[in-house]
Amino acid sequence: MIIIKKADEEEIRILSKKLLSLLEDKNSRLYQDNITKFGIPDEYVKRAFSENTLLKATKTGKSTFYLALEDKEIVGFAQIIQQDAKTIELDRIIVFFPRKGIGTQLLKEIIQDQKQKGVNNIIVTTGKEENHARQFYEKNGFKQVDKRIIDTPWGNKLTIVIYKLNLENQNHSPQ
């Protein structure tokens, strides 16, 4: 059974170690889908998922990590960033065992939690070529609101698609 919960400081440390360990396998699906596909340098990845970076994000009070746990083991996570009182950005959902409904459970918990806090909108950005991610968000009621080419922090150009889920008009649960 999967349990979804907000991460505390110690769990964020564990998450960082697990991510960095999983991303050492350059042939893994996780690495290929999230790093190789976008040409992200290893040093950028190590810095982005370092314990220090993840803890710093939560200490600002704007970032929250949700963990998916199975038998107390982290099997996925999501990170949200508060944009303003009514809008959050779903920065990422990463699951270590895809196609088992873990991402949907994470999204459902985020939606319920944020609705209770009075958030009206969830924004998510995904790469144009991330077909699974785009299908996931569309299936769960997100509407495309923009598409643009950006300069990445690691020096590449990337076409992104921006989606928005309006929680005020949302009457269904994630699928």
Beta strands, then each sheet from edge to edge (+ up, - down):
strand 1: 2-6
strand 2: 63-70
strand 3: 73-84
strand 4: 87-95
strand 5: 121-127
strand 6: 143-151
strand 7: 157-166
sheet 1: 1+ 2- 3+ 4- 5- 7+ 6-
end
